Amino acid sequence: MTSGKRVKEILKNGEFVPAKLSGIPQSTISGMESGRINIGVERAKVLAKALRVHPAVIVFPGWEVGHAS
């Protein structure tokens, strides 16, 4: 499972792992999800560590690496 899929699976299951492990309040995470609060580099690092993914997965969630030609 790729890191992005892992994050989506965790969030889809309603597990509030990011809030529990990161120490970031759920209300702040909700604000980041809705675009009211900027994630920022430091929060991205904290969330990535809690989710055990690279911070780029948090900052660029839709990014897909193409195949080299």
C-alpha positions in Angstrom: 0.0 0.0 0.0 1.4 3.4 -1.0 1.8 6.1 1.7 -1.1 8.2 0.2 -3.4 5.2 0.2 -2.4 4.4 3.8 -3.3 8.0 4.9 -6.7 7.8 3.0 -7.5 4.4 4.6 -6.7 5.7 8.1 -8.9 8.8 7.6 -11.7 6.9 5.9 -12.0 4.5 8.8 -12.7 7.4 11.1 -9.5 6.7 13.2 -8.3 9.9 14.6 -4.7 8.7 14.7 -3.3 12.0 13.6 -4.8 13.8 16.5 -3.9 11.2 19.1 -0.3 10.7 18.0 0.6 14.2 16.8 -0.8 16.1 19.7 -2.5 18.4 17.2 -6.2 19.1 18.3 -8.8 17.4 16.1 -10.4 20.8 15.6 -7.1 22.1 14.0 -6.9 19.0 11.8 -10.4 19.6 10.7 -9.5 23.2 9.9 -6.6 22.0 7.8 -8.8 19.5 6.0 -11.3 22.2 5.1 -8.7 24.7 4.1 -9.4 27.2 6.9 -6.0 26.5 8.5 -2.7 26.2 6.6 -0.9 23.0 7.3 2.6 24.6 7.2 5.9 22.7 7.2 6.1 22.0 10.9 2.6 20.6 11.2 3.2 18.5 8.0 6.3 17.0 9.7 4.4 16.2 12.9 1.5 14.7 11.0 3.8 12.7 8.7 5.6 11.3 11.7 2.3 10.3 13.4 1.1 8.6 10.2 4.6 7.1 9.4 4.7 8.6 5.9 6.9 11.2 4.2 5.9 14.8 4.8 5.4 15.2 1.0 2.3 12.9 1.3 0.7 15.5 3.6 1.8 18.6 1.6 1.1 17.1 -1.9 -1.7 14.5 -1.4 -2.7 14.2 -5.0 0.8 14.1 -6.5 1.4 11.0 -8.6 4.8 10.1 -9.9 4.8 9.3 -13.6 6.8 6.5 -15.2 10.1 7.5 -16.6 10.2 7.3 -20.4 
